[in-house]
């Protein structure tokens, strides 16, 4: 339960900083001895006609922490960008 609380605290302000900074804070927490959990990432894509030089596709990378007990943190994501 402690990991869930600490990750939740980090994610409270995730919207106010780049995802890369949030990832550093999360990875630091997960690297502590005795901490179980894994940061997972995936890419999402969608059509955006303003990305016409990029095949009309934009994408972003999203992340979440798998707590290792069947629960996960809410996801956080990079900003959308043309692929």
N, CA, C and O atoms as a CHARMM CRD file, in Angstrom:
* protein
*
  332
    1    1 UNK  N      0.81400  -1.20200   0.00000 PROA 1      0.00000
    2    1 UNK  CA     0.00000   0.00000   0.00000 PROA 1      0.00000
    3    1 UNK  C      0.85500   1.26300   0.00000 PROA 1      0.00000
    4    1 UNK  O      0.46800   2.27700  -0.58100 PROA 1      0.00000
    5    2 UNK  N      1.99900   1.20500   0.64100 PROA 2      0.00000
    6    2 UNK  CA     2.86200   2.38200   0.72500 PROA 2      0.00000
    7    2 UNK  C      3.28300   2.85800  -0.66800 PROA 2      0.00000
    8    2 UNK  O      3.28500   4.05800  -0.94000 PROA 2      0.00000
    9    3 UNK  N      3.64000   1.91700  -1.55000 PROA 3      0.00000
   10    3 UNK  CA     4.04200   2.29400  -2.90400 PROA 3      0.00000
   11    3 UNK  C      2.89900   3.01200  -3.62100 PROA 3      0.00000
   12    3 UNK  O      3.12200   4.02100  -4.29000 PROA 3      0.00000
   13    4 UNK  N      1.69900   2.50300  -3.48600 PROA 4      0.00000
   14    4 UNK  CA     0.54100   3.12300  -4.13600 PROA 4      0.00000
   15    4 UNK  C      0.38200   4.56800  -3.66900 PROA 4      0.00000
   16    4 UNK  O      0.13700   5.45500  -4.48700 PROA 4      0.00000
   17    5 UNK  N      0.51800   4.81500  -2.37600 PROA 5      0.00000
   18    5 UNK  CA     0.39300   6.17300  -1.84000 PROA 5      0.00000
   19    5 UNK  C      1.49100   7.08300  -2.37700 PROA 5      0.00000
   20    5 UNK  O      1.22800   8.22100  -2.76500 PROA 5      0.00000
   21    6 UNK  N      2.72300   6.57700  -2.39700 PROA 6      0.00000
   22    6 UNK  CA     3.84200   7.40300  -2.84700 PROA 6      0.00000
   23    6 UNK  C      3.74600   7.71400  -4.33800 PROA 6      0.00000
   24    6 UNK  O      4.03400   8.83500  -4.75600 PROA 6      0.00000
   25    7 UNK  N      3.34600   6.73700  -5.13900 PROA 7      0.00000
   26    7 UNK  CA     3.16500   6.97500  -6.57000 PROA 7      0.00000
   27    7 UNK  C      2.02300   7.96900  -6.78800 PROA 7      0.00000
   28    7 UNK  O      2.12300   8.85100  -7.64000 PROA 7      0.00000
   29    8 UNK  N      0.95800   7.83100  -6.03300 PROA 8      0.00000
   30    8 UNK  CA    -0.17300   8.76300  -6.14200 PROA 8      0.00000
   31    8 UNK  C      0.25900  10.19000  -5.83400 PROA 8      0.00000
   32    8 UNK  O     -0.18300  11.12800  -6.49700 PROA 8      0.00000
   33    9 UNK  N      1.11500  10.36000  -4.83900 PROA 9      0.00000
   34    9 UNK  CA     1.62100  11.69600  -4.49700 PROA 9      0.00000
   35    9 UNK  C      2.41500  12.28200  -5.65900 PROA 9      0.00000
   36    9 UNK  O      2.26200  13.45900  -5.98500 PROA 9      0.00000
   37   10 UNK  N      3.26000  11.46900  -6.28300 PROA 10     0.00000
   38   10 UNK  CA     4.05100  11.94100  -7.42400 PROA 10     0.00000
   39   10 UNK  C      3.12800  12.32600  -8.57800 PROA 10     0.00000
   40   10 UNK  O      3.36000  13.32900  -9.25300 PROA 10     0.00000
   41   11 UNK  N      2.08700  11.53400  -8.80300 PROA 11     0.00000
   42   11 UNK  CA     1.20000  11.77200  -9.94100 PROA 11     0.00000
   43   11 UNK  C      0.24600  12.94700  -9.74400 PROA 11     0.00000
   44   11 UNK  O     -0.33000  13.43700 -10.71500 PROA 11     0.00000
   45   12 UNK  N      0.07100  13.40600  -8.50900 PROA 12     0.00000
   46   12 UNK  CA    -0.82900  14.54300  -8.26600 PROA 12     0.00000
   47   12 UNK  C     -0.44900  15.75400  -9.10000 PROA 12     0.00000
   48   12 UNK  O     -1.32100  16.47200  -9.58800 PROA 12     0.00000
   49   13 UNK  N      0.84600  15.98500  -9.26600 PROA 13     0.00000
   50   13 UNK  CA     1.32700  17.15200 -10.00200 PROA 13     0.00000
   51   13 UNK  C      1.87300  16.79600 -11.37900 PROA 13     0.00000
   52   13 UNK  O      2.54400  17.61800 -12.00200 PROA 13     0.00000
   53   14 UNK  N      1.60000  15.59200 -11.86500 PROA 14     0.00000
   54   14 UNK  CA     2.16600  15.14600 -13.14400 PROA 14     0.00000
   55   14 UNK  C      1.76000  16.05200 -14.30400 PROA 14     0.00000
   56   14 UNK  O      2.52800  16.22100 -15.25100 PROA 14     0.00000
   57   15 UNK  N      0.57100  16.63200 -14.24300 PROA 15     0.00000
   58   15 UNK  CA     0.09500  17.49700 -15.32700 PROA 15     0.00000
   59   15 UNK  C      0.89100  18.79400 -15.43800 PROA 15     0.00000
   60   15 UNK  O      0.84300  19.45800 -16.47300 PROA 15     0.00000
   61   16 UNK  N      1.62000  19.16000 -14.39200 PROA 16     0.00000
   62   16 UNK  CA     2.33400  20.43900 -14.38800 PROA 16     0.00000
   63   16 UNK  C      3.80800  20.31400 -14.77000 PROA 16     0.00000
   64   16 UNK  O      4.55300  21.29100 -14.69300 PROA 16     0.00000
   65   17 UNK  N      4.22800  19.12300 -15.17800 PROA 17     0.00000
   66   17 UNK  CA     5.62500  18.93600 -15.58200 PROA 17     0.00000
   67   17 UNK  C      5.68000  17.93800 -16.73900 PROA 17     0.00000
   68   17 UNK  O      4.73400  17.17900 -16.94700 PROA 17     0.00000
   69   18 UNK  N      6.78200  17.93700 -17.49100 PROA 18     0.00000
   70   18 UNK  CA     6.91900  16.96800 -18.58300 PROA 18     0.00000
   71   18 UNK  C      6.89600  15.52800 -18.05200 PROA 18     0.00000
   72   18 UNK  O      7.32700  15.26100 -16.93100 PROA 18     0.00000
   73   19 UNK  N      6.39100  14.61800 -18.87200 PROA 19     0.00000
   74   19 UNK  CA     6.33200  13.20700 -18.47100 PROA 19     0.00000
   75   19 UNK  C      7.71800  12.67100 -18.13800 PROA 19     0.00000
   76   19 UNK  O      7.84900  11.80100 -17.27700 PROA 19     0.00000
   77   20 UNK  N      8.75700  13.17600 -18.80800 PROA 20     0.00000
   78   20 UNK  CA    10.11500  12.69200 -18.53700 PROA 20     0.00000
   79   20 UNK  C     10.53100  12.97800 -17.09400 PROA 20     0.00000
   80   20 UNK  O     11.23600  12.17200 -16.48700 PROA 20     0.00000
   81   21 UNK  N     10.10700  14.10900 -16.54100 PROA 21     0.00000
   82   21 UNK  CA    10.42000  14.41500 -15.13900 PROA 21     0.00000
   83   21 UNK  C      9.64500  13.50000 -14.19800 PROA 21     0.00000
   84   21 UNK  O     10.18200  13.02800 -13.19600 PROA 21     0.00000
   85   22 UNK  N      8.38400  13.25400 -14.52600 PROA 22     0.00000
   86   22 UNK  CA     7.58600  12.32600 -13.72000 PROA 22     0.00000
   87   22 UNK  C      8.22100  10.94300 -13.75600 PROA 22     0.00000
   88   22 UNK  O      8.30100  10.26800 -12.72900 PROA 22     0.00000
   89   23 UNK  N      8.67600  10.51700 -14.93900 PROA 23     0.00000
   90   23 UNK  CA     9.32500   9.20800 -15.06400 PROA 23     0.00000
   91   23 UNK  C     10.56100   9.11100 -14.17500 PROA 23     0.00000
   92   23 UNK  O     10.79100   8.07800 -13.54600 PROA 23     0.00000
   93   24 UNK  N     11.35500  10.17500 -14.11800 PROA 24     0.00000
   94   24 UNK  CA    12.55500  10.16400 -13.27000 PROA 24     0.00000
   95   24 UNK  C     12.18100   9.98300 -11.80000 PROA 24     0.00000
   96   24 UNK  O     12.81200   9.20700 -11.08300 PROA 24     0.00000
   97   25 UNK  N     11.15800  10.70100 -11.36200 PROA 25     0.00000
   98   25 UNK  CA    10.72000  10.57300  -9.96600 PROA 25     0.00000
   99   25 UNK  C     10.20000   9.16400  -9.67700 PROA 25     0.00000
  100   25 UNK  O     10.51300   8.58000  -8.63900 PROA 25     0.00000
  101   26 UNK  N      9.40500   8.62400 -10.60100 PROA 26     0.00000
  102   26 UNK  CA     8.85800   7.27400 -10.43400 PROA 26     0.00000
  103   26 UNK  C      9.98400   6.24600 -10.43800 PROA 26     0.00000
  104   26 UNK  O     10.02500   5.36500  -9.58000 PROA 26     0.00000
  105   27 UNK  N     10.90300   6.35700 -11.40500 PROA 27     0.00000
  106   27 UNK  CA    12.00100   5.38700 -11.50200 PROA 27     0.00000
  107   27 UNK  C     12.88400   5.42300 -10.26100 PROA 27     0.00000
  108   27 UNK  O     13.36300   4.38500  -9.80300 PROA 27     0.00000
  109   28 UNK  N     13.09900   6.62100  -9.71700 PROA 28     0.00000
  110   28 UNK  CA    13.88500   6.74000  -8.48300 PROA 28     0.00000
  111   28 UNK  C     13.19600   5.99100  -7.34800 PROA 28     0.00000
  112   28 UNK  O     13.84200   5.28100  -6.57700 PROA 28     0.00000
  113   29 UNK  N     11.87700   6.15500  -7.25400 PROA 29     0.00000
  114   29 UNK  CA    11.11200   5.46200  -6.20900 PROA 29     0.00000
  115   29 UNK  C     11.17300   3.95200  -6.41400 PROA 29     0.00000
  116   29 UNK  O     11.37000   3.20600  -5.45500 PROA 29     0.00000
  117   30 UNK  N     11.00600   3.49500  -7.65400 PROA 30     0.00000
  118   30 UNK  CA    11.00500   2.05800  -7.93600 PROA 30     0.00000
  119   30 UNK  C     12.37800   1.42400  -7.73000 PROA 30     0.00000
  120   30 UNK  O     12.47300   0.21600  -7.51700 PROA 30     0.00000
  121   31 UNK  N     13.44600   2.23000  -7.79000 PROA 31     0.00000
  122   31 UNK  CA    14.80200   1.71000  -7.61900 PROA 31     0.00000
  123   31 UNK  C     15.19100   1.52400  -6.15500 PROA 31     0.00000
  124   31 UNK  O     16.22100   0.91900  -5.86000 PROA 31     0.00000
  125   32 UNK  N     14.38300   2.03400  -5.24700 PROA 32     0.00000
  126   32 UNK  CA    14.70200   1.89800  -3.82800 PROA 32     0.00000
  127   32 UNK  C     14.65700   0.42900  -3.41400 PROA 32     0.00000
  128   32 UNK  O     13.78200  -0.31600  -3.85600 PROA 32     0.00000
  129   33 UNK  N     15.60000   0.01300  -2.56400 PROA 33     0.00000
  130   33 UNK  CA    15.62500  -1.38300  -2.11500 PROA 33     0.00000
  131   33 UNK  C     14.29000  -1.80300  -1.49700 PROA 33     0.00000
  132   33 UNK  O     13.69200  -1.06400  -0.71400 PROA 33     0.00000
  133   34 UNK  N     13.84700  -2.98400  -1.85900 PROA 34     0.00000
  134   34 UNK  CA    12.62000  -3.53500  -1.29700 PROA 34     0.00000
  135   34 UNK  C     11.34400  -3.06300  -1.97300 PROA 34     0.00000
  136   34 UNK  O     10.25500  -3.51000  -1.61400 PROA 34     0.00000
  137   35 UNK  N     11.46200  -2.16800  -2.94500 PROA 35     0.00000
  138   35 UNK  CA    10.27800  -1.66800  -3.64200 PROA 35     0.00000
  139   35 UNK  C      9.94800  -2.59600  -4.80100 PROA 35     0.00000
  140   35 UNK  O     10.80400  -2.89700  -5.63300 PROA 35     0.00000
  141   36 UNK  N      8.70400  -3.04400  -4.84800 PROA 36     0.00000
  142   36 UNK  CA     8.24900  -3.89000  -5.94900 PROA 36     0.00000
  143   36 UNK  C      7.29500  -3.08200  -6.80100 PROA 36     0.00000
  144   36 UNK  O      6.36500  -2.45700  -6.29000 PROA 36     0.00000
  145   37 UNK  N      7.52400  -3.09700  -8.07000 PROA 37     0.00000
  146   37 UNK  CA     6.67500  -2.37100  -9.01200 PROA 37     0.00000
  147   37 UNK  C      7.44200  -2.14400 -10.29100 PROA 37     0.00000
  148   37 UNK  O      8.67300  -2.14000 -10.29700 PROA 37     0.00000
  149   38 UNK  N      6.71600  -1.95700 -11.37300 PROA 38     0.00000
  150   38 UNK  CA     7.32600  -1.79000 -12.68500 PROA 38     0.00000
  151   38 UNK  C      6.62200  -0.65600 -13.41000 PROA 38     0.00000
  152   38 UNK  O      5.39500  -0.56500 -13.39400 PROA 38     0.00000
  153   39 UNK  N      7.41700   0.22000 -14.05400 PROA 39     0.00000
  154   39 UNK  CA     6.82300   1.26100 -14.89700 PROA 39     0.00000
  155   39 UNK  C      6.62900   0.66900 -16.28500 PROA 39     0.00000
  156   39 UNK  O      7.58100   0.19300 -16.90300 PROA 39     0.00000
  157   40 UNK  N      5.40700   0.70100 -16.76400 PROA 40     0.00000
  158   40 UNK  CA     5.08100   0.19300 -18.09200 PROA 40     0.00000
  159   40 UNK  C      4.86100   1.37700 -19.02200 PROA 40     0.00000
  160   40 UNK  O      4.45600   2.45200 -18.57800 PROA 40     0.00000
  161   41 UNK  N      5.12700   1.18200 -20.31400 PROA 41     0.00000
  162   41 UNK  CA     4.87000   2.25000 -21.27400 PROA 41     0.00000
  163   41 UNK  C      4.30000   1.68100 -22.56100 PROA 41     0.00000
  164   41 UNK  O      4.54600   0.52900 -22.91600 PROA 41     0.00000
  165   42 UNK  N      3.53300   2.51400 -23.25200 PROA 42     0.00000
  166   42 UNK  CA     2.95400   2.13600 -24.53400 PROA 42     0.00000
  167   42 UNK  C      2.75800   3.40300 -25.35500 PROA 42     0.00000
  168   42 UNK  O      2.77600   4.51300 -24.82300 PROA 42     0.00000
  169   43 UNK  N      2.57200   3.22400 -26.65100 PROA 43     0.00000
  170   43 UNK  CA     2.37600   4.34800 -27.56200 PROA 43     0.00000
  171   43 UNK  C      0.94000   4.34500 -28.06600 PROA 43     0.00000
  172   43 UNK  O      0.39900   3.30700 -28.44700 PROA 43     0.00000
  173   44 UNK  N      0.34000   5.52100 -28.06000 PROA 44     0.00000
  174   44 UNK  CA    -0.99800   5.70700 -28.61200 PROA 44     0.00000
  175   44 UNK  C     -0.87300   6.56900 -29.86400 PROA 44     0.00000
  176   44 UNK  O     -0.02000   7.45500 -29.92800 PROA 44     0.00000
  177   45 UNK  N     -1.71200   6.31400 -30.84700 PROA 45     0.00000
  178   45 UNK  CA    -1.70000   7.09400 -32.08900 PROA 45     0.00000
  179   45 UNK  C     -3.13000   7.46700 -32.45500 PROA 45     0.00000
  180   45 UNK  O     -4.08300   6.76400 -32.11900 PROA 45     0.00000
  181   46 UNK  N     -3.25400   8.59100 -33.15300 PROA 46     0.00000
  182   46 UNK  CA    -4.56600   9.01000 -33.64100 PROA 46     0.00000
  183   46 UNK  C     -4.38000   9.82700 -34.91700 PROA 46     0.00000
  184   46 UNK  O     -3.29300  10.33500 -35.19300 PROA 46     0.00000
  185   47 UNK  N     -5.43300   9.94100 -35.66900 PROA 47     0.00000
  186   47 UNK  CA    -5.41700  10.71300 -36.90700 PROA 47     0.00000
  187   47 UNK  C     -5.55800  12.19200 -36.56700 PROA 47     0.00000
  188   47 UNK  O     -6.39400  12.58100 -35.75200 PROA 47     0.00000
  189   48 UNK  N     -4.72500  13.00800 -37.20800 PROA 48     0.00000
  190   48 UNK  CA    -4.79900  14.45800 -37.05300 PROA 48     0.00000
  191   48 UNK  C     -4.43700  15.06700 -38.40200 PROA 48     0.00000
  192   48 UNK  O     -3.28600  14.97400 -38.82900 PROA 48     0.00000
  193   49 UNK  N     -5.38700  15.67900 -39.06800 PROA 49     0.00000
  194   49 UNK  CA    -5.16000  16.19800 -40.42000 PROA 49     0.00000
  195   49 UNK  C     -4.11400  17.31100 -40.46500 PROA 49     0.00000
  196   49 UNK  O     -3.57900  17.59800 -41.53600 PROA 49     0.00000
  197   50 UNK  N     -3.81400  17.93800 -39.33900 PROA 50     0.00000
  198   50 UNK  CA    -2.77500  18.97800 -39.34100 PROA 50     0.00000
  199   50 UNK  C     -1.37500  18.37600 -39.38100 PROA 50     0.00000
  200   50 UNK  O     -0.39200  19.10800 -39.49900 PROA 50     0.00000
  201   51 UNK  N     -1.27200  17.06100 -39.28600 PROA 51     0.00000
  202   51 UNK  CA     0.02000  16.36300 -39.38800 PROA 51     0.00000
  203   51 UNK  C      0.20400  15.83000 -40.80900 PROA 51     0.00000
  204   51 UNK  O      0.69700  14.71900 -40.99800 PROA 51     0.00000
  205   52 UNK  N     -0.19800  16.63400 -41.82000 PROA 52     0.00000
  206   52 UNK  CA    -0.20700  16.13400 -43.19000 PROA 52     0.00000
  207   52 UNK  C      1.16900  15.75000 -43.71500 PROA 52     0.00000
  208   52 UNK  O      1.25700  14.90000 -44.60100 PROA 52     0.00000
  209   53 UNK  N      2.23600  16.33300 -43.21200 PROA 53     0.00000
  210   53 UNK  CA     3.58500  15.93700 -43.62600 PROA 53     0.00000
  211   53 UNK  C      4.03400  14.65200 -42.94600 PROA 53     0.00000
  212   53 UNK  O      5.11200  14.13500 -43.24100 PROA 53     0.00000
  213   54 UNK  N      3.22500  14.14200 -42.04900 PROA 54     0.00000
  214   54 UNK  CA     3.57800  12.95900 -41.26600 PROA 54     0.00000
  215   54 UNK  C      2.54600  11.84800 -41.43700 PROA 54     0.00000
  216   54 UNK  O      2.39200  11.00800 -40.55000 PROA 54     0.00000
  217   55 UNK  N      1.83900  11.83400 -42.56400 PROA 55     0.00000
  218   55 UNK  CA     0.84600  10.79500 -42.80300 PROA 55     0.00000
  219   55 UNK  C     -0.42200  10.96900 -41.99300 PROA 55     0.00000
  220   55 UNK  O     -1.16800  10.01200 -41.78700 PROA 55     0.00000
  221   56 UNK  N     -0.67100  12.19800 -41.52700 PROA 56     0.00000
  222   56 UNK  CA    -1.86900  12.51800 -40.73600 PROA 56     0.00000
  223   56 UNK  C     -1.95000  11.75000 -39.42000 PROA 56     0.00000
  224   56 UNK  O     -3.04300  11.52400 -38.90200 PROA 56     0.00000
  225   57 UNK  N     -0.82400  11.35300 -38.88500 PROA 57     0.00000
  226   57 UNK  CA    -0.79400  10.59800 -37.63000 PROA 57     0.00000
  227   57 UNK  C     -0.01500  11.38600 -36.58000 PROA 57     0.00000
  228   57 UNK  O      1.06200  11.91500 -36.85400 PROA 57     0.00000
  229   58 UNK  N     -0.57600  11.45100 -35.38300 PROA 58     0.00000
  230   58 UNK  CA     0.16900  11.97200 -34.23700 PROA 58     0.00000
  231   58 UNK  C      0.18800  10.89400 -33.16700 PROA 58     0.00000
  232   58 UNK  O     -0.68200  10.02400 -33.12200 PROA 58     0.00000
  233   59 UNK  N      1.18600  10.96900 -32.31400 PROA 59     0.00000
  234   59 UNK  CA     1.31000   9.93100 -31.29400 PROA 59     0.00000
  235   59 UNK  C      1.83000  10.51600 -29.99300 PROA 59     0.00000
  236   59 UNK  O      2.33100  11.63900 -29.94000 PROA 59     0.00000
  237   60 UNK  N      1.69300   9.71900 -28.95100 PROA 60     0.00000
  238   60 UNK  CA     2.23900  10.06500 -27.64800 PROA 60     0.00000
  239   60 UNK  C      2.57600   8.76100 -26.93400 PROA 60     0.00000
  240   60 UNK  O      2.03100   7.70300 -27.24900 PROA 60     0.00000
  241   61 UNK  N      3.47300   8.86000 -25.98000 PROA 61     0.00000
  242   61 UNK  CA     3.82200   7.71100 -25.15400 PROA 61     0.00000
  243   61 UNK  C      3.16700   7.89700 -23.79700 PROA 61     0.00000
  244   61 UNK  O      3.20400   8.98400 -23.22000 PROA 61     0.00000
  245   62 UNK  N      2.56600   6.82500 -23.29300 PROA 62     0.00000
  246   62 UNK  CA     1.90500   6.84800 -21.98800 PROA 62     0.00000
  247   62 UNK  C      2.58500   5.85500 -21.05500 PROA 62     0.00000
  248   62 UNK  O      3.26600   4.93000 -21.49600 PROA 62     0.00000
  249   63 UNK  N      2.38800   6.06400 -19.77100 PROA 63     0.00000
  250   63 UNK  CA     3.06500   5.27300 -18.74600 PROA 63     0.00000
  251   63 UNK  C      2.10900   4.97200 -17.60200 PROA 63     0.00000
  252   63 UNK  O      1.13200   5.69200 -17.39300 PROA 63     0.00000
  253   64 UNK  N      2.39000   3.91900 -16.87200 PROA 64     0.00000
  254   64 UNK  CA     1.69900   3.63300 -15.61400 PROA 64     0.00000
  255   64 UNK  C      2.62000   2.75200 -14.79200 PROA 64     0.00000
  256   64 UNK  O      3.55800   2.15500 -15.32100 PROA 64     0.00000
  257   65 UNK  N      2.35200   2.67100 -13.50600 PROA 65     0.00000
  258   65 UNK  CA     3.12000   1.80200 -12.62300 PROA 65     0.00000
  259   65 UNK  C      2.24400   0.61300 -12.25500 PROA 65     0.00000
  260   65 UNK  O      1.14800   0.77000 -11.71700 PROA 65     0.00000
  261   66 UNK  N      2.74900  -0.57700 -12.55700 PROA 66     0.00000
  262   66 UNK  CA     2.11400  -1.81500 -12.12000 PROA 66     0.00000
  263   66 UNK  C      2.63200  -2.07100 -10.71800 PROA 66     0.00000
  264   66 UNK  O      3.83100  -2.28200 -10.53400 PROA 66     0.00000
  265   67 UNK  N      1.75600  -2.05600  -9.72700 PROA 67     0.00000
  266   67 UNK  CA     2.17800  -2.17400  -8.33200 PROA 67     0.00000
  267   67 UNK  C      2.56200  -3.59000  -7.93000 PROA 67     0.00000
  268   67 UNK  O      3.08200  -3.79600  -6.83300 PROA 67     0.00000
  269   68 UNK  N      2.31700  -4.56300  -8.78900 PROA 68     0.00000
  270   68 UNK  CA     2.69900  -5.93300  -8.47800 PROA 68     0.00000
  271   68 UNK  C      1.68400  -6.68300  -7.63600 PROA 68     0.00000
  272   68 UNK  O      1.92300  -7.82300  -7.23900 PROA 68     0.00000
  273   69 UNK  N      0.54800  -6.04900  -7.36100 PROA 69     0.00000
  274   69 UNK  CA    -0.48000  -6.70700  -6.54800 PROA 69     0.00000
  275   69 UNK  C     -1.82100  -6.74600  -7.28300 PROA 69     0.00000
  276   69 UNK  O     -2.87400  -6.90600  -6.66700 PROA 69     0.00000
  277   70 UNK  N     -1.76700  -6.59800  -8.59900 PROA 70     0.00000
  278   70 UNK  CA    -2.98800  -6.58800  -9.39500 PROA 70     0.00000
  279   70 UNK  C     -3.56300  -5.20300  -9.62200 PROA 70     0.00000
  280   70 UNK  O     -4.57700  -5.05900 -10.30400 PROA 70     0.00000
  281   71 UNK  N     -2.92500  -4.17400  -9.05500 PROA 71     0.00000
  282   71 UNK  CA    -3.38700  -2.80400  -9.25000 PROA 71     0.00000
  283   71 UNK  C     -2.33700  -2.00800 -10.00800 PROA 71     0.00000
  284   71 UNK  O     -1.16100  -2.37300 -10.03300 PROA 71     0.00000
  285   72 UNK  N     -2.77100  -0.92800 -10.61800 PROA 72     0.00000
  286   72 UNK  CA    -1.87500  -0.03800 -11.35300 PROA 72     0.00000
  287   72 UNK  C     -2.22200   1.40200 -11.02800 PROA 72     0.00000
  288   72 UNK  O     -3.34000   1.71000 -10.61400 PROA 72     0.00000
  289   73 UNK  N     -1.24700   2.28000 -11.22200 PROA 73     0.00000
  290   73 UNK  CA    -1.48200   3.71100 -11.04400 PROA 73     0.00000
  291   73 UNK  C     -2.29700   4.23500 -12.22000 PROA 73     0.00000
  292   73 UNK  O     -2.41500   3.56400 -13.24600 PROA 73     0.00000
  293   74 UNK  N     -2.85400   5.42400 -12.07500 PROA 74     0.00000
  294   74 UNK  CA    -3.44900   6.07000 -13.25200 PROA 74     0.00000
  295   74 UNK  C     -2.33100   6.36000 -14.26100 PROA 74     0.00000
  296   74 UNK  O     -1.18800   6.58400 -13.86200 PROA 74     0.00000
  297   75 UNK  N     -2.63900   6.35800 -15.53700 PROA 75     0.00000
  298   75 UNK  CA    -1.59500   6.64300 -16.53100 PROA 75     0.00000
  299   75 UNK  C     -1.26800   8.13500 -16.60700 PROA 75     0.00000
  300   75 UNK  O     -2.08000   8.98500 -16.24100 PROA 75     0.00000
  301   76 UNK  N     -0.06800   8.43000 -17.08800 PROA 76     0.00000
  302   76 UNK  CA     0.31900   9.79100 -17.45400 PROA 76     0.00000
  303   76 UNK  C      0.98000   9.69300 -18.81200 PROA 76     0.00000
  304   76 UNK  O      1.52800   8.64600 -19.15500 PROA 76     0.00000
  305   77 UNK  N      0.93900  10.76800 -19.59800 PROA 77     0.00000
  306   77 UNK  CA     1.37100  10.69700 -20.99200 PROA 77     0.00000
  307   77 UNK  C      2.19400  11.91600 -21.39200 PROA 77     0.00000
  308   77 UNK  O      2.07100  12.99500 -20.81300 PROA 77     0.00000
  309   78 UNK  N      3.04600  11.70600 -22.41100 PROA 78     0.00000
  310   78 UNK  CA     3.71700  12.81300 -23.07800 PROA 78     0.00000
  311   78 UNK  C      2.66300  13.59500 -23.85100 PROA 78     0.00000
  312   78 UNK  O      1.53500  13.13100 -24.01800 PROA 78     0.00000
  313   79 UNK  N      3.03300  14.78300 -24.32100 PROA 79     0.00000
  314   79 UNK  CA     2.13100  15.54500 -25.17800 PROA 79     0.00000
  315   79 UNK  C      2.03100  14.87500 -26.55000 PROA 79     0.00000
  316   79 UNK  O      2.95000  14.17400 -26.97400 PROA 79     0.00000
  317   80 UNK  N      0.92000  15.09500 -27.23000 PROA 80     0.00000
  318   80 UNK  CA     0.75000  14.59500 -28.59200 PROA 80     0.00000
  319   80 UNK  C      1.73100  15.31500 -29.50800 PROA 80     0.00000
  320   80 UNK  O      1.98500  16.50500 -29.32500 PROA 80     0.00000
  321   81 UNK  N      2.28600  14.61000 -30.49200 PROA 81     0.00000
  322   81 UNK  CA     3.16200  15.21400 -31.49700 PROA 81     0.00000
  323   81 UNK  C      3.00200  14.45500 -32.81400 PROA 81     0.00000
  324   81 UNK  O      2.68200  13.26700 -32.82100 PROA 81     0.00000
  325   82 UNK  N      3.23000  15.15500 -33.92400 PROA 82     0.00000
  326   82 UNK  CA     3.13800  14.50400 -35.22600 PROA 82     0.00000
  327   82 UNK  C      4.21400  13.43900 -35.32600 PROA 82     0.00000
  328   82 UNK  O      5.36300  13.65000 -34.93800 PROA 82     0.00000
  329   83 UNK  N      3.81800  12.29300 -35.85200 PROA 83     0.00000
  330   83 UNK  CA     4.73100  11.14700 -35.93000 PROA 83     0.00000
  331   83 UNK  C      5.81400  11.38600 -36.94600 PROA 83     0.00000
  332   83 UNK  O      6.67300  10.52700 -37.14700 PROA 83     0.00000
